[in-house]
Amino acid sequence: MSLMTSRHLVRKGNELELTAPPGSWAGDLRRWSVVDEHVPGAVHTGFAIVELAGGGRIPWHVHSYEDSVYVLEGELVIDTGEAANLLRPGDYGVTPVGAPHALRNVSETPVRWAAMWAPQPRSHVQGDTYPVPGLPERDPTPIDVRDPRTRSFGHIDPANMEVDKQTQDMLAVSASMRTALLVYSGITVKMMVDADLGAQLLTMFMVRYEPRGLAGRHDHPYEETYLILEGEVDAEFDGEKYHLVPGDVAWAGVGCVHAFTNPGPGIVRWLETQAPQPPHRHSYRFARDWEYLTDTLSTEGTDADG
């Protein structure tokens, strides 16, 4: 069952239904559109689970939005003007606005990925997608995150989220800020798609919660989407409580107050996106800070009266 208010949306994984996009010229493509122009309040986010059949192709085209992917199952080739990039589970990448690219599945089995588009594609402008003349195909090569020429793609494994494995000899990439983790309150965050990877309009990152890890009630000046990959999490959006499991997707609009808790005993891991990109300051507005101010002002007023 889909649950939605004007500022948030929760879709359960057992609702997943892959269908051909309306008017699609990519006949082998199927997708489950989760956040699109039909979701009230959603403007910056287009989020979907996409599947391309074995041997399927999406011809060369450009978008007037940023196009990011995170591969869930199978193998996906993304052809660009620079290379034929072979993405496998855990690989991710971003295609800039107006950059010609094509997609193909060179295997016999379907490939499935999470897609994040920003700003949101518009159906009345042909989905903000435009066919362009094709470029010569090359032999696909796997993503090599250690190669400094790999500028728009990356890879993440669950082990990359473990704090005690962030040593240079245990990392798949040379130690740098690309490998950095943000750790707080039982939560670990690792950036994937961001300005460092060439994105300007969106971010994509991995989040891990330890048992009893929590993020208190807060909201943002941007939209967020969450795809649960592992474990179970208790979530709150606009005062409504949900229990999310792998395959579930949630979206929080601007101003939606939300919170998360991992009830345990295992870890929770999800893929998260943001659009537009967060500002340099004031990207989080924690309710408890402003409640504290209210209480402080109330106490100060009482003292002054005395």
Stockholm file with secondary structure:
# STOCKHOLM 1.0

chainA/1-306         MSLMTSRHLVRKGNELELTAPPGSWAGDLRRWSVVDEHVPGAVHTGFAIVELAGGGRIPWHVHSYEDSVYVLEGELVIDTGEAANLLRPGDYGVTPVGAPHALRNVSETPVRWAAMWAPQPRSHVQGDTYPVPGLPERDPTPIDVRDPRTRSFGHIDPANMEVDKQTQDMLAVSASMRTALLVYSGITVKMMVDADLGAQLLTMFMVRYEPRGLAGRHDHPYEETYLILEGEVDAEFDGEKYHLVPGDVAWAGVGCVHAFTNPGPGIVRWLETQAPQPPHRHSYRFARDWEYLTDTLSTEGTDADG
#=GR chainA/1-306 SS CCEECSSEEEECGGGCCCBCCTTCSCTTEEEEEEESTTSTTCSSCEEEEEEECTTCEEEEEEESSEEEEEEEESCEEEECSSCEEEECTTEEEEECTTCCEEEECCSSSCEEEEEEEESCCCGGGGGGEEECCCCCCCCCEECCTTSTTCCSEEECCGGGGCGGGCSTTTCSSCSSGGGCCEEETTEEEEEEESGGGTCSSCEEEEEEECTTCEEEEEECSSEEEEEEEESCEEEEETTEEEEECTTCEEEECTTCCEEEECCSSSCEEEEEEEESCCCSSCCCEEHHHHHHHHHHHHHHHHHHHC
#=GC SS_cons         CCEECSSEEEECGGGCCCBCCTTCSCTTEEEEEEESTTSTTCSSCEEEEEEECTTCEEEEEEESSEEEEEEEESCEEEECSSCEEEECTTEEEEECTTCCEEEECCSSSCEEEEEEEESCCCGGGGGGEEECCCCCCCCCEECCTTSTTCCSEEECCGGGGCGGGCSTTTCSSCSSGGGCCEEETTEEEEEEESGGGTCSSCEEEEEEECTTCEEEEEECSSEEEEEEEESCEEEEETTEEEEECTTCEEEECTTCCEEEECCSSSCEEEEEEEESCCCSSCCCEEHHHHHHHHHHHHHHHHHHHC
//
